Amino acid sequence: MANRERFSLSSNSNLNTVLVPGVTFNWIDITEEFFQATKELELGELFHDDLFGLFEAMSAIEMMDPKMDAGMFCNRVYRSPMKLNLSLEHLRQEDIGFAEQIGIIDTTWACFVAWLDGHSLAQTVFTNLYLHNPHLIVDRPLKSFSIAIYKLIDIIKEFVSRGLVFEEEDFQPMVYGYRLNPDVSETRTIGMLKEVEDELNRKRKATLQEQSTGTNSVADQDVSALLLRIRFVRILIQALMGLNKKDITQAGVAESTKLLSTCSDLIPFLINSIQRGCAPAYVSDVHGPVMVGFDPLINQRLLPPTFPRYTQIKTPSEAYKRLDELFCRLRQVAKVSSYTSFHAALELMLEVSCTKPCIVSRSVMQLLYLPHCSRAADTINCLDAIRDAARSFISPPVLMPRSQLLNNPQAKDYLDCFLGHCVRPFSSLIQLCGHNRARQRDKLAHLLEDFANLQDEAERVDAFLHNLSKKCENGRPHLACFGTWVLYHTLRVMIMFLLSGFELELYSTHEYYYIYWYLYEFLYGWLVSSLSRADTFLSEQENLNELSKSKRRNKSKTKKKSRPYAREITIYQAVQNMCGGYYKAMVAFRKDGKVLLPHAEFDCERVRYEHRFSPFINVLLTPPPVQYSEFKEMTVGLEESDSQTLYLAGCKHFHQARTLLESVHNPDQEVTELLRVSKTNFVVLKLLATGHKLNSTTPPDFDFSAHHHFPIIKI
C-alpha cells in the first residue's frame, strides 16, 4: 500500500485514539474501501503483487490485534512491566527470607521446564529479574543459584547445538542479548554452591540448638529446604558437566548416571517442601507466576514480530516431576555409550524415540553414541561399527576371520567402497532417531532413497563376491549377504514410515484397511523372510566354527543349532497376523456399512492410496512397490466374501498372533501390550463372527490407548 498513513481499523477502533500523550495521528479509515475492492475477486482468487506475495501475506501481522501483535499484549494489562532498577532494590537486600528464596527457586525451575518444552527464554527463565544481573544480588544462596541456572542454560544449549536434532518447535536457542556469565567457570560455580551449602549447614546446626531449647521450631525446616535446593542444583550441574565432556569415557558416564539417580532421589523431598516457600500468584492478565522478582511482561518487547507462542508455566510440583522424568530418560540413553553393537544401539534409540523424549535427552543420546557429532567425521569408527553390524547380522564370508576372499585386492576394494557408502544412510538412521516423531516421518521418506541406492550396490557386491567364493577351496557361497542386510533395514524404515501415520493420527478410519493390508501381505512377510535367511547363515557359520574346533581337538561332537533371531521372527509373525486381522475386519466393517466413507463426489481412493505409499512407489525396487491397480486385483476375491466369513478369518489371525506371543519367553512390555490387544480383538471378532449385531448408529471404535499402532476394536 503506497500511503503509509492509510490503515484498516476494526469497527470498534477509535480514529482519534491518543496512544502517546500530546500526539495524535492522521489516520484514514479504509475499511469500506478495502471490502469494496475485494468484491472484484472471484471465489478462490488471491491478490498478488511483486512486493506482496503469498509468503508476505502469511507472514504479515495484523496490527493492534492482541493475538498477532505481541506488543499489544502489554496494552491489555492494567499495569506496566517492572523496571529493573526498581525491582532490584529488594534484590540488593543482604538477607532475603528463607520462604521467599525457596519460592523464587521453585518458580525458576517451573520457568526452566517451560523453556525445555520449546518456549523462549524471554518468556520463561528470563522473567526472573534476579537473572538479569546476578552480580548485583547480595544474598549468597540466591546469587549462586542464579549463576548456576545460567550455567545449566549454557550446558543444555551446547548439548542441543552439538546434537543437531532440534527443530524450531523443539527448542529456541536465542538468549535475547543476555550474557550467560562466561567469566564464571563451571568449576567456580560448583565451588560457590558448595560454599553456600557449608554456610547453610552451619545455620542449620545453629537452628537445631535453638530448637532444642524451644526458641525456634520452624527455622530448621526452612534452612533444610533451602539447603536441599542448593545441593540439588549443584549435583545436577556436576552430572550434566560429566555428560558434556568431549572426551567422555564409560567411567564418566557411569558417574554422571549415579549423580542423576541422586537428583531423582531428592525430587520427593523437594516436592514435599514446596509449601515452605512463598506461593506465587497466578493472575488472569499474565501467562506466568507473579512473585517477588518475577515479571512475565518484562521481555515482551524483545519478542520477534511473529505470532507469539502462548507460554503456560507449570506449578513447581509439576516442574519437579518433569525434571525427574528427564533424569530417568538421561539414565536410559546413557546406556547407549556401553553398546558395542550397532544394531543394539539402534534398537535402544528406537525404543527411546517411541516414548517421545525431550530435546535434551535426544541430543545427549546422539552425543554419547557419536561423540564428535559431526555426522560425517570420525569415518573410521563409523566404518568399523558398520562392518561389525554386517558381520553380527548375517556373517558374510568376506568378513569372517581368515577369509580367503580378502586375499583378492579387488574384493577388498569392492568391500571397502561399499562399506564407505553405507556410512551416510546408517548415520542418518541413527541421527533420525533423535528427531521428534513428526520430523522423523519426513526424514524416513528421504532416507528410503539412500537405502534404495545402497540396495543396488549391495546386489552388485554380492554377485562379485559370490563368483570369487566359487574359486576358493572350502569357501562358503556369498549369496545375497549384504543385500539381505540392507533389505532388512529398508523394510524396517518402510514399516516405521507407515506405522508413524497411526501415531501422528494422519489416517482416516476408512484408510486403515489398505495400510494394514500392505503391512500384512508384503512388509512383515519380507521382513520375516530376511530374518530367516540371516538366521540360517548365522547357524551355518556357527556349525562351521564348531566343526573346525572339533577337528583341531580330534573330537566329533554335535551341538544343537541355535537360532539367534527366533524371538524376533516370532514377534514379527505375530504382528503380521494382527495386521491381517485388522485388514479383514476393516473389509467386513465396510461391507456392513459401519465405516464412514467420504462422499463419492469428493473421493478418489487411487489418489489417497498413491499419496500414502508415494515414498515406496517412486523410489524402491526391492521389495517391489504395489500399484493401486495391483492392490485391487489382489483384494477383489476377498472383498467378495460375506462379512461373517471375514470376521471369522480376522478372528483366526488374532488367535494365531496370540498363540505366537504367548510362546515368547521373558516377554517385555511391548509383547505384553500386543498380547493384550490380540486377546481383546479375538473376542470381539469372535462375537461378530457368531452373529452378534453391531449397533446400527454407532460405528466401531479403534482405541489406540493400549498400543500406538495396533488398536483395540470396540463395538
Beta strands, then each sheet from edge to edge (+ up, - down):
strand 1: 6-7
strand 2: 28-29
strand 3: 701-703
strand 4: 712-714
sheet 1: 1+ 2+
sheet 2: 3+ 4-
end
